């Protein structure tokens, strides 16, 4: 069963031009199920992706802390924010 990560286009902006067209499958070795299709990334591309994920996590943590300090349920606030963005 593939998850949302099976959409390798989500990561193409992080890859070098020469590698952007190449993808590989990530398979659960115990079941053989496809877990994801991911782009072939150079080590520097992986580092860049990790740095961006770290920055996003820090930003999210700050937003959730702010919600808690203002006595707002962080999950409800996040849900409402994502709904506004989607619409």
C-alpha positions in Angstrom: 0.0 0.0 0.0 1.6 3.3 -1.1 1.4 6.4 1.0 1.5 10.0 0.1 5.2 9.8 -0.3 4.6 7.7 -3.4 4.3 11.0 -5.3 8.0 11.7 -6.1 7.1 15.0 -7.7 6.8 16.4 -4.2 10.6 16.2 -3.8 11.8 17.2 -7.3 12.5 20.8 -6.3 15.2 19.4 -4.0 17.1 17.4 -6.6 19.8 18.3 -9.1 18.7 18.7 -12.7 20.5 15.5 -13.8 18.9 13.3 -11.2 15.3 14.8 -11.3 14.0 12.2 -13.8 15.3 9.2 -11.9 13.2 7.6 -9.2 13.4 4.4 -7.2 10.9 2.3 -5.3 11.1 1.9 -1.5 9.6 -1.5 -0.6 8.7 -3.0 2.8 11.0 -6.0 2.9 8.7 -8.1 5.0 5.6 -7.7 2.8 6.9 -6.6 -0.5 4.4 -3.6 -0.4 5.4 -0.5 -2.2 6.0 2.2 0.4 7.1 5.1 -1.8 8.6 6.2 -5.0 11.3 8.7 -4.3 13.7 10.7 -6.5 17.3 9.7 -6.8 19.0 12.4 -4.8 22.7 13.4 -4.5 24.1 13.6 -0.9 23.9 17.4 -1.1 20.3 17.3 -2.2 19.5 15.0 0.8 21.3 17.4 3.2 19.2 20.3 1.7 16.0 18.4 2.2 16.9 17.6 5.8 17.8 21.2 6.5 14.4 22.4 5.1 12.5 19.7 7.1 14.3 20.8 10.3 13.5 24.5 9.6 9.8 23.6 8.9 9.6 21.5 12.1 11.1 24.4 14.2 8.5 26.8 12.7 5.7 24.4 13.3 6.8 23.9 16.9 6.8 27.6 17.5 3.3 28.0 16.0 2.0 25.2 18.2 3.6 26.7 21.3 2.0 30.1 20.5 -1.4 28.4 20.2 -0.9 26.7 23.6 0.1 30.0 25.2 -3.0 31.6 23.9 -5.2 28.8 25.3 -6.0 27.5 21.8 -6.3 23.8 21.1 -3.3 23.3 18.8 -4.9 20.5 16.8 -8.1 22.4 16.3 -6.1 25.5 15.3 -4.0 23.5 12.8 -7.1 21.9 11.3 -8.8 25.2 10.9 -5.6 26.7 9.3 -5.2 23.8 6.9 -8.9 24.1 5.9 -8.5 27.8 5.2 -5.5 27.1 3.0 -7.3 24.3 1.2 -10.2 26.6 0.4 
